[in-house]
Amino acid sequence: MDRRWLIFPALIIAYVAYEKYVLSKTFSVFFKNLDFSRMSLTDPTINLVLQVNNPTPITAEIQKINGVLYVEDQAVGQVLGITPTVLQSGSSLLNVPVTLDYSGVVDLILKLKDNKFSYKFEGSIMIDYITIPLNFGYPY
């Protein structure tokens, strides 16, 4: 039996693995803004606006984002999930909905009144079945 025909599937698998490796090393996510426009008492959700950079010619898909939002080192909300999103090459904005706990809404309103608070987000993002840590925080 001739085993040379196994070279083609092996090359295809190697190429796909290489693309995933390059994507995991060059893909970057940066925090842009907090969007409070959707927040209400019946729907306690804010959006994290993230800038997603894909410098490769590879089209990628974000399968999920997990994480917890902290204000002044106290957990106030979490990302419950997002709709899978296809990312083309280049830079794009991604809105990530963070569902706040009702106690988190009260804490956030009290902190907003002071106009000075710090927040951080700790989680991960899954892109083409590759999980990348997603951690950032800033004084607001």
C-alpha positions as CSV (number, residue, x, y, z in Angstrom):
1,M,0.0,0.0,0.0
2,D,1.3,3.4,-1.0
3,R,1.6,5.8,2.0
4,R,2.6,8.9,-0.1
5,W,-1.1,10.0,-0.2
6,L,-0.9,10.7,3.5
7,I,1.4,13.6,2.8
8,F,-1.4,15.9,1.6
9,P,-3.7,15.5,4.7
10,A,-0.6,16.0,6.9
11,L,0.3,19.2,5.0
12,I,-3.2,20.5,5.4
13,I,-3.3,19.8,9.1
14,A,0.1,21.4,9.5
15,Y,-1.0,24.5,7.6
16,V,-4.1,24.9,9.7
17,A,-2.1,24.4,12.9
18,Y,0.4,27.0,11.8
19,E,-2.4,29.5,11.0
20,K,-3.9,29.0,14.5
21,Y,-0.4,29.5,16.1
22,V,0.2,32.7,14.2
23,L,-3.3,34.0,15.1
24,S,-2.7,33.2,18.8
25,K,0.6,35.1,18.8
26,T,-0.5,38.2,16.9
27,F,-4.1,38.7,17.9
28,S,-4.6,41.5,20.5
29,V,-7.5,43.0,22.4
30,F,-7.5,46.5,24.0
31,F,-10.0,48.1,26.2
32,K,-11.6,51.2,24.6
33,N,-14.6,52.3,26.8
34,L,-17.4,51.4,29.2
35,D,-20.8,52.0,27.7
36,F,-23.6,52.7,30.2
37,S,-26.3,53.5,27.6
38,R,-28.1,50.2,28.0
39,M,-28.1,50.1,31.8
40,S,-31.5,50.2,33.5
41,L,-33.0,48.7,36.6
42,T,-34.9,46.1,34.5
43,D,-31.8,45.2,32.4
44,P,-28.6,45.8,34.5
45,T,-26.2,45.5,31.6
46,I,-23.2,47.6,30.6
47,N,-21.0,47.1,27.5
48,L,-17.3,46.8,27.5
49,V,-16.1,48.2,24.2
50,L,-13.0,46.4,23.1
51,Q,-10.8,47.1,20.1
52,V,-9.8,43.8,18.5
53,N,-6.8,43.7,16.2
54,N,-6.3,40.9,13.8
55,P,-3.1,41.7,11.8
56,T,-3.1,38.4,9.9
57,P,-5.0,37.7,6.6
58,I,-6.7,34.9,8.5
59,T,-10.5,35.3,9.2
60,A,-11.1,34.3,12.8
61,E,-14.2,33.6,14.9
62,I,-14.7,34.6,18.5
63,Q,-16.6,31.7,20.1
64,K,-17.0,33.0,23.6
65,I,-15.8,35.4,26.2
66,N,-15.8,34.7,29.9
67,G,-15.0,37.0,32.8
68,V,-15.8,39.0,35.8
69,L,-15.9,42.8,36.2
70,Y,-14.6,44.2,39.4
71,V,-15.1,47.7,40.7
72,E,-12.8,48.7,43.6
73,D,-11.8,45.0,43.9
74,Q,-15.4,43.9,44.4
75,A,-17.1,41.7,41.8
76,V,-20.1,43.5,40.4
77,G,-20.9,41.6,37.2
78,Q,-20.0,38.9,34.7
79,V,-20.0,38.2,31.0
80,L,-22.6,35.4,30.5
81,G,-21.8,34.9,26.8
82,I,-21.7,36.6,23.5
83,T,-23.0,35.8,20.0
84,P,-20.1,34.2,18.0
85,T,-18.5,36.9,15.9
86,V,-16.5,36.6,12.7
87,L,-13.4,38.9,12.7
88,Q,-11.9,40.0,9.4
89,S,-8.3,41.2,9.1
90,G,-7.6,44.6,10.6
91,S,-9.1,46.4,13.5
92,S,-12.7,46.3,14.7
93,L,-14.8,47.2,17.8
94,L,-16.5,44.5,19.9
95,N,-19.3,45.2,22.4
96,V,-19.2,42.7,25.2
97,P,-22.3,42.8,27.5
98,V,-21.6,42.5,31.2
99,T,-24.6,41.5,33.3
100,L,-24.4,43.3,36.7
101,D,-25.6,41.8,39.9
102,Y,-28.3,44.1,41.5
103,S,-25.9,44.8,44.4
104,G,-23.3,45.6,41.7
105,V,-25.6,48.2,40.2
106,V,-26.0,49.9,43.6
107,D,-22.2,49.9,44.1
108,L,-21.6,51.2,40.6
109,I,-24.0,54.0,41.0
110,L,-22.4,55.0,44.3
111,K,-18.9,54.9,42.7
112,L,-20.1,56.9,39.6
113,K,-21.3,59.6,42.0
114,D,-17.8,60.1,43.2
115,N,-16.4,60.2,39.6
116,K,-13.3,58.3,40.7
117,F,-13.1,54.6,40.9
118,S,-11.0,51.8,39.6
119,Y,-12.2,48.7,37.7
120,K,-10.7,45.6,36.3
121,F,-11.8,42.8,34.1
122,E,-10.4,39.3,34.5
123,G,-11.4,36.6,32.0
124,S,-10.6,34.9,28.7
125,I,-11.5,35.0,25.1
126,M,-11.8,31.9,22.8
127,I,-10.8,32.6,19.2
128,D,-10.9,29.7,16.7
129,Y,-10.8,27.3,19.7
130,I,-7.7,29.0,21.1
131,T,-8.2,30.5,24.6
132,I,-6.3,33.7,25.3
133,P,-6.3,35.5,28.7
134,L,-8.2,38.8,28.7
135,N,-7.2,40.9,31.7
136,F,-7.2,44.7,32.0
137,G,-8.1,47.4,34.5
138,Y,-7.9,51.1,34.9
139,P,-8.8,53.9,37.2
140,Y,-11.9,55.6,35.7
